[in-house]
Amino acid sequence: MDTRANRKAMTKADLSKWVKTEYVARVVPFLLGDDARPLRSATVPLEG
């Protein structure tokens, strides 16, 4: 995920492949909402 700490720790990484924190922020409310109640132990792949 594209954060300051990750940029500092992985200076040679290809930042274009990192998911933006805004994208994660859009998924979290869904996972916390009623529409996601049937989901259990799901993995949600996020790619940049």
Summary of the structure (lengths in Angstrom):
residues: 48
radius of gyration: 13.5
end to end distance: 8.5
largest distance: 40.2
contacts: 83
relative contact order: 0.22
helix: 50%
strand: 4%
